[in-house]
Amino acid sequence: MSDHLWIPDHAGSTPLPPRRAILVGGIAAAAFAGTAAAQSPENAPTAGPVRPGRGSQLTGKIGVVTGAARGIGRAIAVELAANGADVAAIDICGFVSPASNAAPATPEDLAETIRQVQATGRRALAIQADIRNIEALREAADRVEAELGQINVVVANAAIQRWKPLLEMDDSDWRDVIDNNLNGTANTIRAFAPKMVTRKSGRIIVLSSMQGKHGTKDASSYSASKWGILGLMKSAAIELGPHGITVNALIPGLVDTPLTHYETRYREAIAETQSNPPEHPTPEQVWNARKVQVPLKVGWLRPEDVSPAAVFLASDAAAMVTGAEYEVTGGDSAHNV
Ligand SMILES: NC(=O)c1ccc[n+]([C@@H]2O[C@H](COP(=O)([O-])OP(=O)(O)OC[C@H]3O[C@@H](n4cnc5c(N)ncnc54)[C@H](O)[C@@H]3O)[C@@H](O)[C@H]2O)c1
C-alpha cells in the first residue's frame, strides 16, 4: 500500500474526488447555501479528508467566549488563540447575583485573559457585558465584527452556581440561576447566530455540566439550568443545522476554578461519598475523597484539561458533529449514562 493519503468516499471504493479538496479549504459552508445546486451525496458538506492538525487548526478564525475572565472560559479563549484564532473575551467582571456562591470576577481578571491571548500572537478584544442583556450582546457582536472580523465560533460559557437546599431557597436562588445560566446562554445564541446564518457557517459551543446530566443535592437550580442548556443546544442544532451551523455542548466534570473553590462546594463534594463531611474541609480532603471514585484517579480537572475539546468542536474536523454532548470528566462519565 502506498503511503500517500487516500480517503474512501461514501461508496467506499473510489479515490478522493476533487470536490473534497474544495470543501476542506474552509468553504464547506458553500454546500449549505441552498441556492442553485441541490444537495446530493456528491456536493454534500463534509469534514473532508484526513490531514495533519485539522482537529486543532483554527487559523484565520474569530472566536467569542463569554465568561472569559477566568476559569474554563479563560482556558478556552487562550486555547482557541493558541491554535490560531483571534478572540473576543466577554465577561461581566463584577457582581452577578446574591445567588452566586463564587466571588465575582474583576476587570483585572479579564485583562489577564487578554494578555494570555495576545501572548500567543493572536489579536484579542475585551468586552465587559452581561449575558442577561441581549441588547448588550447584540452590540458586542457588531463590535467584534467591526474590530476583529467575521465571527466563526461562539462559546457560551458564562454561568453562576448556587448551593442551597430546594426548600430553603429564596426566589432569587432559583430565578437568578435559571435567568443567568439558561436565559443568558439562549441570549448568547440569539445575539450571535444571526451573523452566522447570513454566512451559512458557524460553530456554537455551550457549556453544560455533569450536574446537568444527573440531579445534584443542594444545587437544583444550577442542575436544572444545565439540563435546560442541553435541550436548548439540541433544539438550536436542529434549527441552525440547515444554515450550516453546528451547536454542541461541552460537559466538564469537577474542575478547579473560582466556581468550585470554596468550603461549601468542598463539603458537598465530600458528601457525595461520606455521610459526615468535615465542617472546614481542605482541598486535599476533597481531592482524596473524590479520586477513589474517578477512573483516572484525580480529584478534579484543570481548566486546560477541558479547553482542547472546545478547539476540536470549533474546527473544520468537527463539521459533521452537532446536537452532541462532549464530556471531559476524568472518567465520571463512565458512571453516568
Ligand atoms: N468548574 C466546574 O467544575 C464546572 C463543571 C461543569 C461545568 N462548568 C461550567 O463551565 C463554565 C465556566 O465555569 P467556571 O468553573 O470557569 O466558573 P468561573 O466562576 O470561574 O467563571 C465564570 C465566569 O462567568 C462570568 N459570568 C457569570 N455570569 C455572567 C454574566 N451574567 N455575564 C457575563 N459574565 C458572567 C463570571 O464573571 C466568571 O468570570 C460554566 O458554564 C460552568 O457551569 C464548570
The ligand as a Gaussian input file, in Angstrom:
#p B3LYP/6-31G(d) Opt

LIG

0 1
 N      -15.808000      24.371000      37.414000
 C      -16.513000      23.258000      37.258000
 O      -16.341000      22.271000      37.993000
 C      -17.523000      23.149000      36.155000
 C      -18.052000      21.879000      35.902000
 C      -19.005000      21.736000      34.898000
 C      -19.400000      22.840000      34.157000
 N      -18.856000      24.063000      34.416000
 C      -19.312000      25.178000      33.598000
 O      -18.192000      25.791000      32.986000
 C      -18.477000      27.173000      32.782000
 C      -17.358000      28.003000      33.371000
 O      -17.279000      27.749000      34.773000
 P      -16.023000      28.111000      35.654000
 O      -15.843000      26.983000      36.583000
 O      -14.910000      28.542000      34.808000
 O      -16.628000      29.347000      36.502000
 P      -15.979000      30.735000      36.974000
 O      -16.865000      31.240000      38.053000
 O      -14.543000      30.575000      37.269000
 O      -16.117000      31.646000      35.664000
 C      -17.373000      32.007000      35.193000
 C      -17.252000      33.385000      34.574000
 O      -18.546000      33.733000      34.040000
 C      -18.754000      35.099000      34.313000
 N      -20.193000      35.387000      34.321000
 C      -21.131000      34.856000      35.122000
 N      -22.324000      35.400000      34.869000
 C      -22.141000      36.308000      33.885000
 C      -22.990000      37.202000      33.197000
 N      -24.284000      37.342000      33.526000
 N      -22.490000      37.922000      32.186000
 C      -21.178000      37.838000      31.867000
 N      -20.318000      37.047000      32.504000
 C      -20.791000      36.280000      33.514000
 C      -18.112000      35.333000      35.656000
 O      -17.839000      36.719000      35.888000
 C      -16.862000      34.473000      35.568000
 O      -15.757000      35.189000      35.087000
 C      -19.834000      27.430000      33.428000
 O      -20.838000      27.343000      32.448000
 C      -19.975000      26.269000      34.398000
 O      -21.321000      25.974000      34.680000
 C      -17.922000      24.244000      35.397000

